[in-house]
């Protein structure tokens, strides 16, 4: 039924069998820097590559500071804690996201609240956010905090996510967060290289986080980064991710409960090499997206099925981390998944909504019609680097 689509994807990746959804590429100085790192014997979290990777990331994103950590989940957890999220607090996020977003909230001892996404971005809807806040919260002037009227708990952060690298309407969300005096932390784990109105994602709120998992635009095998313009925020994040050790030539004194979350020098060495080729990788991915866009616009209907390619939203430049298509319904989605995967082309559905997972099914939520609509229809198609 989907032979034309399968043949087209195979034509984009002629030397791959099977065709993987997304895999890392190493065609730069990765081995050179790894060897230098090993020769230096500084392979743990002390070494020049960690600092260099942070500096390169800060410069690239336009942030003043960057703090390298072990993975994106840890980056978000620490960013939330530094922003003031405490056990028992509540954090607003979207149900259409990877589970790490919500797990990071839980790692802080906080509870998520789910607000719907927009159909044009797949990211948090400013209108749905404002609607939920206006109907469900009150402001405590004495504590300068927004309180959930149902639970009487403070809402300590808002975490929108730039889904698959497509920027959400983050400027409008920031305005709403400011009105309600709620810190905003951007989950930009998937959007390294994506811009909204000319500004890099992750730089609109108090802080943003990036992931370097093996399937991301660039990878360090694992790893994450916190980016921020706030000097004290960055200082605090670095302190508690390095076991909260007080700097001293020889004494081991720790002034609070910290975490061993610092990125290793070995990992950062790969990251430095990857950053050197980031623009080339993104250009390649955007070119792939253009091929898909042209194909699906040219062949709109065939075999009684319609497939729509998801393009970057207005005012945005997306890294097209994972290309997406939209099928007519769940039945067509499942047919597409079965046929492609059975013929050597890896595809996958969008994530199960967070509010449907056992550990989060009892969390408070607003109307989630758009998220549910996407869940039934969206499929990711191969998006890796094309040689």
Secondary structure as UniProt FT lines:
FT   HELIX           3..12
FT   TURN            13..15
FT   HELIX           30..40
FT   HELIX           48..61
FT   STRAND          65..69
FT   HELIX           72..83
FT   TURN            87..88
FT   STRAND          90..93
FT   HELIX           99..107
FT   TURN            108..109
FT   STRAND          111..114
FT   TURN            119..121
FT   HELIX           126..136
FT   STRAND          137..140
FT   TURN            141..144
FT   STRAND          145..148
FT   TURN            149..151
FT   STRAND          154..159
FT   HELIX           163..165
FT   HELIX           170..179
FT   TURN            180..181
FT   STRAND          184..187
FT   TURN            189..190
FT   TURN            192..193
FT   STRAND          195..196
FT   TURN            197..198
FT   STRAND          199..200
FT   TURN            201..202
FT   STRAND          207..211
FT   TURN            214..215
FT   STRAND          223..228
FT   HELIX           231..241
FT   TURN            243..244
FT   HELIX           265..276
FT   HELIX           278..298
FT   STRAND          301..302
FT   TURN            303..304
FT   STRAND          305..306
FT   STRAND          308..309
FT   TURN            314..315
FT   STRAND          316..317
FT   STRAND          323..326
FT   HELIX           330..342
FT   TURN            343..344
FT   STRAND          348..349
FT   HELIX           354..356
FT   HELIX           358..360
FT   TURN            361..362
FT   HELIX           369..375
FT   TURN            376..377
FT   STRAND          378..381
//
